């Protein structure tokens, strides 16, 4: 009973810092820094991170860079698929 209560309290206290750290890490920021900030100031750090990430997303330069990266990845996949299909055709002709 006491162990269950302790587990519930710890999971409740660490939920918001873990979410804050995960969000920070997924956007290329330090997980541990934001986790520690989330433990000390849970709601303030979470709101601060969300505002910071939102400002980054609204920046036109950042959006253009993200779109350019997506276009480059798509083009790389197309060229890789073309190379692999042409290599497969060559190897099938040999047999």
Long-range contacts (C-beta under 8 A, 24 or more apart in sequence): 13-39, 14-39, 16-42, 16-43, 16-46, 17-42, 17-45, 19-46, 20-45, 20-46, 20-49, 23-49, 23-50, 23-53, 24-49, 27-53, 27-56
